[in-house]
Structure formats: C-alpha cells, structure tokens
C-alpha cells in the first residue's frame, strides 16, 4: 500500500509543482518536503494534504498534528491506522 500512496503523492506533487512552472525532481522515500530539494512551500504542502484526504478518504491528522518531514513518513501515515 505504501507504493500506491507514494505514487499518489508523486502525482499530486508533480501537479502542484507544474502549476508553479517548476519541475519536480526525482522523488524517493527520503525526499524532504520543506528545506529540501522539492520546489514547494508550506502552502503547497497544505494543498497536498487536502488533496490526499480527498483522494484517499483518510485524514491521519483528524486527531491533531502528526510529524513528518519526508515523503516516506507522510506515506506511512496513510498506511497505518490513524
């Protein structure tokens, strides 16, 4: 399941970045969202989380903030029961 969530994250990040006229670098599970090589900001990250909730029907943040900094950590939040 992590692979399908990773693919969904990559797809949506690609869309978000393309809308900004940027190119999404190669992603892996260790890619950092903020402060890394991804051309996104906190608003882009918030947009990604909203889209993930809409597309998966899951909200791992329903009961409060859960920490993540990498693509893999975010993917794991969607594969483990919240």
Secondary structure by P-SEA (a helix, b strand, c coil): caaaaaaaaaaaaaaaaaaacccccccccccccccccccccaaaaaaaaaaaaaacccccccccbbbbccaaaaaaaaaccc
